[in-house]
Amino acid sequence: MRFSERVLAMQSSPVRRLLPYAEEARAKGKKIYPLNIGQPDIKTPPSFLKAIKDFSTDVIAYATSQGDNALRDAMSAYYAGFDIPLKREDIIVTAGGSEALLFAFMAICDPDDEVLIPEPFYANYNAFGGSVNVKVVPITTKPEEGFHLPPRKEIEALITPRTRGILVSNPGNPTGTIYTREEMDMLADLALKHDLYIIADEVYREFVYDGLKYTSFGHLPKIEDRVIIVDSVSKRYSACGARIGCIACRNKEFMAQVLKLAQGRLCVPTLEQVGATALYSTPKSYLEEVNKEYQARRNTLYSALKQMPGVVCAEPKGAFYVMVKLPVDDAEKFIIWMLQNFDINGETMMAAAGEGFYATPGMGKQEFRLAYVLNNEDIVKAMNILKQGLEAYPGRVEAAVAR
Amino acid sequence: MRFSERVLAMQSSPVRRLLPYAEEARAKGKKIYPLNIGQPDIKTPPSFLKAIKDFSTDVIAYATSQGDNALRDAMSAYYAGFDIPLKREDIIVTAGGSEALLFAFMAICDPDDEVLIPEPFYANYNAFGGSVNVKVVPITTKPEEGFHLPPRKEIEALITPRTRGILVSNPGNPTGTIYTREEMDMLADLALKHDLYIIADEVYREFVYDGLKYTSFGHLPKIEDRVIIVDSVSKRYSACGARIGCIACRNKEFMAQVLKLAQGRLCVPTLEQVGATALYSTPKSYLEEVNKEYQARRNTLYSALKQMPGVVCAEPKGAFYVMVKLPVDDAEKFIIWMLQNFDINGETMMAAAGEGFYATPGMGKQEFRLAYVLNNEDIVKAMNILKQGLEAYPGRVEAAVAR
């Protein structure tokens, strides 16, 4: 039987495709520190389950396609707290940030249209792009430069008549980079000059460290008709399995187009919306505690990485990931080797292979992504395992070579 | 700002786009019998909410991309009860039947590839097709022929080198038609001869009346590697707002491709899977009761329609819809007129305009779809309102004219 070119061209998820090796290792009794997936260990606010348990209905009926008004109002109030002016009607509830991204691509791109994305990027951007025939055009950024953007000229050179938008994750997954106001203004200027959308994936909005000031693309009024905000409760409230997010934009025509897409899939689940509405009433102290915890983890992780010979990485300033360049022949091989052949007292660690976060062929081969979603103690243990694993790995090279 | 051609070409949902007129009527104090949307009034089995309320976890974490094993096993056991051989690994859990359809289109079609669909069809087939640039090629069927398929020759004439599959809803939404075994064998032969997939939307599997024997496309072993079953708990267990469905196929390569799409969107919600797993343990007596209830409603509705002068419709044999050809100039105008200008003691009724269920331009203009999802008493009232509305409508024509 034949399959579509688009699906054949899709890669398996770099975050998930090595799971069979992990299962195999676990079956042999190994304990694995899972730094491969952005699944926080932080407790979900109990209000989520409580609201659902308090909810009662005889018929689990369709919700509205745009999402419950109570939830959209809660989201709107949340944005107001960040001085981001988004009203109920500027928001459509989606099945996680994932569906928001898919809708954004579908609404602005036809097949073979292009979207610029700084690489390394969240691997599923490629998956969504490929599944709807949008061409992802990478803006290459480097660990040595903290994954900040290249000069405007280099980005502008990538813009063609088929470019429809620029997609940025800020704070960045997998880089941990926070863009400066100057970088954001530069992208905004390019968007205005070339009539592009900015798709702003801001699901890590609260995960900003070292007292840095966070700017949302929703704060730039001159591009308010072309900023599409992609958001999610997954990381903010440690509710990845709720699959509740939103797409938000102040351009009413854009939202009318997205509504058609939303109507096609009818609605997102009723109960999850009830729970998510409650999440938005979580006291700010919860988010502050979470921020403090992640900053401590980041410190633990980064100081351990800095002490490993031949390892290159930039200090992550946000989100909860770090892209690490390793002194190895092939990071994916190294990850598999760690799962199959290395342990300390029956314990090993797991990361996500770097290549899947790049669109440029061959890039990221020496890199992996760590998600610091474990507690400090476990991170210390995992970093010790990594250090000793790197020393023992037969495919070790002298130092991370230039890409 | 520019939008994609694909989204601009999408129609608003024919089921949902007239809702503003209904809201307006309600705001004026009118009561509306909503026969426009397939939202059953039947109680969801309480096991759904109970299982979720009994569920407890500290972290609402990502589920696996293919879906919980417990749910997939429950689905597999359910299929075994129908003699449809589908194992756990042949099944991926989706966000309703909607996502299953989207995945099927993405996995087998590239842009401009074609899928044949008997029309009138579930309007969202057009939405899903359009959003991923799949061309929907209609196989026209007629109310006068009970919406059964035209001769093989006519269908074969529609097959081109770009045809990738045939999508059928059986029992049919919006037609209520059950295909005969001969029709199914004919489609299977065409699929084999022309190397096509059969996408079998069987979400109404239990909704078959008059003691008719139901055959699933999963019962035809000679095409087992090319049958893609789309399914959902929405109608079966009156759980539309759960958004749990599945895509199932015995072709392992096909399922491997779909898994990549599933990994892209990470997972469906954890809690809804817990609830849906419980639904599959619902005693058969529930489904038998539901079937009996819908058959009674069908009888009430159909006998009322038969007595209305100039109205043409086929007796629906399954699902819970009927496509009705009306003696009016324009069915959508008529629906709006009913909401704005007609009532009996402050009560009126609502249907879904027929044109949106056709791909052939101009077809269905005199038709609307009724969903008999209300109790018998309400259906009697709604049909009385319809009858008198048709008599009073200024755009009435002598009889439903030939299309």
Interface residues (C-beta under 8 A of the other chain):
Chain A: M1 R2 F3 S4 E5 R6 V7 L8 M10 Q11 S12 S13 R16 R17 I37 Q39 P40 D41 I42 K43 T44 F48 L49 I52 K53 F55 S56 T57 D58 V59 I60 A61 Y62 A63 S65 A95 G96 S98 E99 L102 M106 A107 I108 C109 D110 P111 D113 N124 A127 F128 S131 V132 N133 R164 D195 Y197 D225 R226 S238 A239 C240 G241 A242 R243 N251 E253 F254 Q257 L259 K260 L261 Q263 G264 R265 L266 C267 V268 P269 T270 L271 E272 G275
Chain B: M1 R2 F3 S4 E5 R6 V7 L8 M10 Q11 S12 S13 R16 R17 I37 Q39 P40 D41 I42 K43 T44 F48 L49 I52 K53 F55 S56 T57 D58 V59 I60 A61 Y62 A63 S65 A95 G96 S98 E99 L102 M106 A107 I108 C109 D110 P111 D113 N124 A127 F128 S131 V132 N133 R164 D195 Y197 D225 R226 S238 A239 C240 G241 A242 R243 N251 E253 F254 Q257 L259 K260 L261 Q263 G264 R265 L266 C267 V268 P269 T270 L271 E272 G275
